[in-house]
Amino acid sequence: MKKIIFFLVMMCAGLISTHAQNVNIENLKGEKILFSDLIKGDKPVIVSFWATWCKPCLMEMDALKEIKEEWEGKIRIVSISIDDSRSKNKVPSFVKGRNYPFEIYMDSNQELYKKLNVLNVPFLFIFSNGKQVYKHSGYSPGDEEYLLEEAMKYVK
Protein backbone atom coordinates (compact mmCIF):
# COMPACT_ATOMS: atom_id res chain seq x y z
CA MET A 1 0.00 0.00 0.00
CA LYS A 2 2.84 2.41 0.85
CA LYS A 3 4.40 1.79 -2.57
CA ILE A 4 1.12 2.63 -4.30
CA ILE A 5 0.73 5.87 -2.34
CA PHE A 6 4.35 6.82 -3.07
CA PHE A 7 3.82 6.10 -6.79
CA LEU A 8 0.65 8.23 -6.89
CA VAL A 9 2.37 11.12 -5.10
CA MET A 10 5.29 10.99 -7.53
CA MET A 11 2.92 10.91 -10.51
CA CYS A 12 1.08 13.96 -9.18
CA ALA A 13 4.39 15.77 -8.64
CA GLY A 14 5.26 15.04 -12.26
CA LEU A 15 1.92 16.45 -13.45
CA ILE A 16 2.39 19.58 -11.39
CA SER A 17 5.86 20.06 -12.82
CA THR A 18 4.54 19.58 -16.36
CA HIS A 19 1.96 22.35 -15.90
CA ALA A 20 4.52 24.63 -14.31
CA GLN A 21 6.96 24.22 -17.18
CA ASN A 22 4.78 26.40 -19.42
CA VAL A 23 5.01 29.39 -17.07
CA ASN A 24 7.00 32.49 -18.03
CA ILE A 25 9.16 34.20 -15.46
CA GLU A 26 11.33 37.33 -15.87
CA ASN A 27 15.05 37.88 -15.61
CA LEU A 28 16.33 41.06 -13.97
CA LYS A 29 16.14 42.92 -17.30
CA GLY A 30 12.41 42.17 -17.57
CA GLU A 31 12.84 39.58 -20.34
CA LYS A 32 10.50 36.61 -20.13
CA ILE A 33 11.71 33.02 -20.21
CA LEU A 34 9.83 29.73 -20.01
CA PHE A 35 10.49 27.80 -16.84
CA SER A 36 10.96 24.64 -18.93
CA ASP A 37 13.94 26.31 -20.64
CA LEU A 38 15.56 26.99 -17.27
CA ILE A 39 15.46 23.41 -16.04
CA LYS A 40 16.73 21.81 -19.27
CA GLY A 41 20.25 20.66 -19.83
CA ASP A 42 22.77 18.12 -18.70
CA LYS A 43 23.48 19.73 -15.31
CA PRO A 44 21.21 19.40 -12.29
CA VAL A 45 19.39 22.64 -11.52
CA ILE A 46 18.63 23.85 -8.03
CA VAL A 47 15.60 26.15 -8.13
CA SER A 48 15.30 28.28 -5.02
CA PHE A 49 12.22 30.39 -4.25
CA TRP A 50 12.93 33.36 -2.00
CA ALA A 51 11.91 36.92 -1.15
CA THR A 52 13.83 40.01 -0.04
CA TRP A 53 11.85 40.13 3.21
CA CYS A 54 12.56 36.48 4.12
CA LYS A 55 15.50 36.19 6.55
CA PRO A 56 15.86 32.37 6.26
CA CYS A 57 15.88 32.76 2.45
CA LEU A 58 18.77 35.19 2.64
CA MET A 59 20.64 32.93 5.04
CA GLU A 60 20.22 30.04 2.58
CA MET A 61 21.37 32.12 -0.39
CA ASP A 62 24.38 33.41 1.55
CA ALA A 63 25.27 29.83 2.53
CA LEU A 64 25.03 28.66 -1.11
CA LYS A 65 27.20 31.60 -2.13
CA GLU A 66 29.80 30.57 0.46
CA ILE A 67 30.14 27.08 -1.05
CA LYS A 68 30.23 28.30 -4.65
CA GLU A 69 33.53 26.52 -5.34
CA GLU A 70 31.88 23.17 -4.58
CA TRP A 71 29.01 23.54 -7.06
CA GLU A 72 30.23 25.97 -9.72
CA GLY A 73 30.50 24.33 -13.14
CA LYS A 74 28.67 21.19 -11.96
CA ILE A 75 25.28 22.47 -10.85
CA ARG A 76 23.21 25.48 -11.90
CA ILE A 77 21.43 27.49 -9.24
CA VAL A 78 18.36 29.41 -10.35
CA SER A 79 17.03 31.77 -7.73
CA ILE A 80 13.45 33.00 -8.17
CA SER A 81 12.16 35.97 -6.19
CA ILE A 82 8.48 35.99 -5.31
CA ASP A 83 8.51 39.66 -4.33
CA ASP A 84 5.23 41.15 -5.54
CA SER A 85 4.82 43.88 -8.14
CA ARG A 86 5.15 46.60 -5.47
CA SER A 87 8.58 45.43 -4.30
CA LYS A 88 10.00 43.68 -7.38
CA ASN A 89 11.82 46.87 -8.45
CA LYS A 90 14.05 46.48 -5.38
CA VAL A 91 15.24 43.00 -6.39
CA PRO A 92 17.94 43.93 -8.97
CA SER A 93 19.78 46.35 -6.66
CA PHE A 94 19.29 44.02 -3.70
CA VAL A 95 20.88 41.13 -5.63
CA LYS A 96 23.68 43.30 -6.98
CA GLY A 97 24.51 44.52 -3.47
CA ARG A 98 24.82 40.96 -2.21
CA ASN A 99 26.76 39.79 -5.27
CA TYR A 100 24.89 36.51 -5.65
CA PRO A 101 26.52 34.14 -8.18
CA PHE A 102 23.18 32.64 -9.25
CA GLU A 103 20.83 33.12 -12.15
CA ILE A 104 18.16 35.44 -10.72
CA TYR A 105 14.56 35.56 -11.94
CA MET A 106 11.29 37.03 -10.71
CA ASP A 107 7.85 35.48 -10.33
CA SER A 108 6.12 38.62 -9.07
CA ASN A 109 2.59 37.32 -9.71
CA GLN A 110 3.62 34.02 -8.08
CA GLU A 111 2.20 31.95 -10.93
CA LEU A 112 5.09 29.46 -11.00
CA TYR A 113 5.22 29.43 -7.21
CA LYS A 114 1.56 28.37 -7.11
CA LYS A 115 1.77 25.85 -9.95
CA LEU A 116 4.62 24.07 -8.19
CA ASN A 117 2.50 24.04 -5.00
CA VAL A 118 5.04 25.99 -2.99
CA LEU A 119 3.46 27.11 0.26
CA ASN A 120 6.22 29.20 1.82
CA VAL A 121 9.75 30.44 1.32
CA PRO A 122 12.48 29.44 1.36
CA PHE A 123 11.59 26.48 -0.80
CA LEU A 124 13.78 24.71 -3.28
CA PHE A 125 13.71 21.98 -5.86
CA ILE A 126 16.31 19.99 -7.70
CA PHE A 127 15.58 19.23 -11.33
CA SER A 128 17.55 16.74 -13.42
CA ASN A 129 16.90 16.48 -17.16
CA GLY A 130 13.84 18.69 -16.71
CA LYS A 131 12.25 16.47 -14.06
CA GLN A 132 11.78 17.26 -10.39
CA VAL A 133 13.88 14.88 -8.29
CA TYR A 134 13.93 16.61 -4.89
CA LYS A 135 12.20 19.36 -2.91
CA HIS A 136 12.79 20.98 0.45
CA SER A 137 11.00 23.59 2.55
CA GLY A 138 12.63 25.91 5.05
CA TYR A 139 16.26 26.48 5.94
CA SER A 140 18.50 25.57 8.83
CA PRO A 141 22.27 26.14 8.83
CA GLY A 142 23.91 23.12 7.23
CA ASP A 143 20.99 22.35 4.88
CA GLU A 144 23.09 23.63 1.99
CA GLU A 145 25.59 20.78 2.41
CA TYR A 146 22.85 18.15 2.26
CA LEU A 147 21.28 19.92 -0.72
CA LEU A 148 24.59 19.92 -2.55
CA GLU A 149 25.01 16.22 -1.80
CA GLU A 150 21.56 15.53 -3.26
CA ALA A 151 22.22 17.58 -6.39
CA MET A 152 25.62 15.95 -6.94
CA LYS A 153 23.86 12.59 -7.35
CA TYR A 154 22.66 13.87 -10.73
CA VAL A 155 25.96 15.28 -12.02
CA LYS A 156 27.07 13.41 -15.13
N, C-alpha and C positions, 0 to 999 in steps of 0.2 A: 504494500500500500504506500509506503514512504517513497519508493521508487517512482510510482505513478504520479504522486503529488509533485515530486521534484521535477519530473519530466514535464508536467503541465505548467509549472511555474516557469521553467526554462523556455518553453514554447511561447508563453505569454510575453516574456521578456524579449524574445526575438521579434514578436509582432510589434511590440511597443517601439523597439529600435527601428524597425522597418518604417513605421509611420513617421518617426522623428527624423529619419534621414532626408526627407523632402523639405525640411525646414531651412529657411534662409536665416543666417545671422550676419552681423556686420563686423568688419575689421575696424581698427581705430581711425581709418580714413573715411569710414562710412560706406565702403564697398561691400556689397552683399555676396555671400558665398554659401553654397549648399552644405549642410552639415555632413552629408554623405561624402563630399569631396575632402573634408577634413580628416575623416577617419579611414580613408583609403591608404594603401601603400604597404610596403613590406616591413615597416617598423611598427611596433606596438604604439598606441596613442593613449596617453593619459588625458582625460578630459575632466577638468576641474571647474565646478561651478562655485562662484564666489561673489562677494559684494564689498564695496569700499567700507561699509559700516560694520562688517562682520569681523570681529577680532580673531576668532579661531581660523577664519579663512586666511587672514593675513599672516598668522603664525604658520599655517601650512605652506603658503606660498614662499615665505621667507626660508622655511626649512628645505623646501625643494630647491630653492635657489642656492642654498649652502652646499648641497650635494650635487651640484651641476656637473662636476667632473665625472661622477659615477654614471650619469645617464646620457650626457651629451653625445650625440652621434649614434646612439643605440635606440633611444626612445624619444618620441616627440611629446611635448607637453603643450596642450591647448587649454588655455585658461579663458573661461567665459563668464563675464560679469553679468549679473542679473540686475544691476542698478537700473531703476526705472527711468522713464524719459525725462524726469525732472533733474535727476542727478547724473545721467550718463555723460554729460559734457565734462564732468570732473574726471572721468576714468582715464583719458589719455595722459593728462598731466600727472595724475596720481601714479600711474604705471611708470611713466618716465622718471619720476622722482625716486621710485624704488628700484629702478633698473632691473626689472624682471626679465629673465632670459627666455621667456615663453612666447608662444604665439598668443596674442590677446584678441579676443572677440567680445561682442556685446549681444545680449539677448534681452534688450530693454523691455520688450512686451512679454517676456518670459514664455514664449510659445514653445521653444525647444525644452526648456526647463519643465514645463507641464507635460509635454508629450513623452518625456523620459520618466515621468512620475517622480520627479525629485520633489521632496517635501520641505527640505531645509538646506541651508548652506552652513559649512562647506559640504559638498557632496562631489564625489568623483567616480569616474568609470575608467576601465581599461578596455580599449577596443583592439582587436587583432584581426587583420584582414577584413575590416569593416564590421565585425561582429563583436557585440558586448561579451566580455569574458569575466568581468569583475566589477563590483560596485562597492562603495563604502561611504557611510555617512558620518559626519563629525570629524574632529581632529583632536588628537592627544599627542604630545611630544613623543617622537619615536615612530609614529604611524608612517612617516615618509620612508623609513627603512624597509618596513614590511611591504609597502606599496611598490617600492622599487624592486624588491625581490619578486613580487607577483608579476610585474611587468616584464622583468628579465626572462621569465619562463617562455615568453613569446618572441624573444629576439632570435633572429635567424642567423 
